[in-house]
Every structure is written in structure tokens, then in C-alpha cells.
Amino acid sequence: MRIGLLPGARRDAMNLADTVRQVVQAENDGFDSVWFPQMSGFGFDALTIISMAGVQTERIELGTAVIPTFPTHPLAMAKQALTAQVACGGRLTLGLGLSHKPSIEGTMGLSYQHPLRHMREYLTVVRSLVDDGSVDFDGQVFQVKSDINVPGSSPFPIVTAALAPRMLRLAGEMADGTVTWMAGVKAIGSHVVPRIREAAEAAGRPRPRVIASLPLAVTDDPSEARERAARTYNRYGQLANYRRLLDIEGVEGPSEVTVIGNESQVEQQLRDFASAGATDFVASILPVTRDREASAVRTMEFLRSMVGRI
């Protein structure tokens, strides 16, 4: 199982140059990948920072986890992603997602109607542009006829934030995998993996990646860590897409799927994810205890020791 990072646990992550340096350090430490979310109103633009980090690294995979599709036309998305692919020398994985109805409609004032149809057509257009260099598509949501030429670009993998059954089926049929958030071991093994693998097999596609991402803290005080996780991540339990996963897991809130424990306990939890079918685990480091810097360092050192061992 590949081990990746979601940067941002350290206070200096709000500094653009230092965020890029975190990616460089992750490559030097041997991590397999670094992933960036696209938040609607704060943080850096994911593909822009991947482009910046890409020119300063040589090996590490750089991915988005994920970029909401509703605010960006697929032609514009394809062009920006192909540009980032050039900047990082062919190491981009584009993660796309629907986001959530309260964000798309409440915050942005856009329609969230027919999300499955929207994603199917979006993937069709982006795939055609990225893989073939042109698209001629007349759908119900998108009508796009265009060539695309980004010098030096090459096709890249596309994963989606597929969580619900129909979205997992679509991911298996059309994407290279799924990247999840708030999916515990049970949800990965009993819900995500069998559905996406079955769809991929039926479509004649290669076995898809299942990229499980969760907060993680290495600590000797799990109770304190879970209290902090509850305060930090409780809002995710209020969103329908994540609530479904938590219900499958049989837990009340996000703190109960956060990966917490000492080194041996967390190692076992990571091995459980691998056994459940996760191909990748991407950690969002959760600093705990009063010395947050020391906590983040301990967790980072542990994760570094796990690369290539699971």
C-alpha cells in the first residue's frame, strides 16, 4: 500500500513557499504521493501549487483530492490540468468530485441538479480532451466541441471522490479509481472496494485504485486525540455523503474513523486498510497534545518509516 500525505498540519503550511517545501521534503523522505484539496473559499489553488511543486521535484506523485467539478467547465479543467502535468513532468493524478449541495448551491449559487449525469458527462469531456486532444460531445449537461493543444503535455490518471453506490459504479466504469475521505476500514472493505472493482471488471478496465484518506495521529493519549478530532472534523459528519460512510462504519462521528494510537496500533490500522483493499493511504496529520509541533514530527517520522512496508 502506497503512503501519501495531505499537507497542512504545520502552521507554516499557510505560507505558499513553505507548502512547496513540504512537498520537496516529502519526496526527500520517500513518500509516494502528496495530495491537495480544493477548498471553495480558502487555501491555495490545487493545480497551481502542484505546478509550483512539480518544477522542484522529480519523483513524487502529485494529486488533487479533490477539485469540485461544478464551478469549472471541463474544457478549462482539462487545459489547467494538462499545464500542471507539463510542470510536474508527467506525475499528476487529477482527482475530481461533486463537492456537496450546501457548498455548490448555498455558497456558490450554482445548481446541484443531476449530479451523476453531470459527472458522467464531465468525465467524458475531460477524458476525450486529455487522451485524444479533442472532443465533440453533445450531452444534456455539456455541449463541447474543441481541440486542445498544451505543448509537452501527456495523458494522466483521473480519480473521482466516489462514495455512493452509483458514483462508485461510474468511477469503476470511467475513472482510474476513487479517493475517499471519512471512509473507515469497514466502509472501504464492504462498500467501496467491491462496488468499484465490480464496475471496472464489467467495463473491461484495469483494477482501480482505492485511495483512502483520513486524519491520523500517533500518540500515547488516544482519548485526548479523539476529543481533538471531534472538535476538528465534526462538521463532516453533517454532510450527507460522509454521513453515509459513517453509518456504514457503524460510528457516530468522524473522530471514530480517525486513525489514532501509538506506533504499533497505528501500524496495525494501516495494515487493516491494506487488507480491506486500499491501494493507497493518504494521511492528514492531526497534531495533538500541547506541543503540536512535536506531535506532528512524531507522526511524520512514523509515516516515513511505513513507506514501502505495507
Secondary structure as GFF3:
##gff-version 3
##sequence-region A 1 310
A	DSSP	beta_strand	2	5	.	.	.	ID=ss1
A	DSSP	three_ten_helix	11	14	.	.	.	ID=ss2
A	DSSP	alpha_helix	16	28	.	.	.	ID=ss3
A	DSSP	beta_strand	33	36	.	.	.	ID=ss4
A	DSSP	alpha_helix	46	54	.	.	.	ID=ss5
A	DSSP	beta_strand	61	64	.	.	.	ID=ss6
A	DSSP	beta_strand	67	68	.	.	.	ID=ss7
A	DSSP	alpha_helix	74	87	.	.	.	ID=ss8
A	DSSP	beta_strand	92	97	.	.	.	ID=ss9
A	DSSP	alpha_helix	101	101	.	.	.	ID=ss10
A	DSSP	pi_helix	102	107	.	.	.	ID=ss11
A	DSSP	alpha_helix	115	132	.	.	.	ID=ss12
A	DSSP	beta_strand	134	138	.	.	.	ID=ss13
A	DSSP	beta_strand	143	147	.	.	.	ID=ss14
A	DSSP	beta_strand	158	160	.	.	.	ID=ss15
A	DSSP	alpha_helix	165	174	.	.	.	ID=ss16
A	DSSP	beta_strand	177	181	.	.	.	ID=ss17
A	DSSP	alpha_helix	185	187	.	.	.	ID=ss18
A	DSSP	pi_helix	188	192	.	.	.	ID=ss19
A	DSSP	alpha_helix	193	202	.	.	.	ID=ss20
A	DSSP	beta_strand	209	218	.	.	.	ID=ss21
A	DSSP	alpha_helix	222	233	.	.	.	ID=ss22
A	DSSP	three_ten_helix	234	238	.	.	.	ID=ss23
A	DSSP	alpha_helix	240	249	.	.	.	ID=ss24
A	DSSP	three_ten_helix	254	256	.	.	.	ID=ss25
A	DSSP	beta_strand	259	261	.	.	.	ID=ss26
A	DSSP	alpha_helix	263	276	.	.	.	ID=ss27
A	DSSP	beta_strand	280	285	.	.	.	ID=ss28
A	DSSP	alpha_helix	292	306	.	.	.	ID=ss29
###
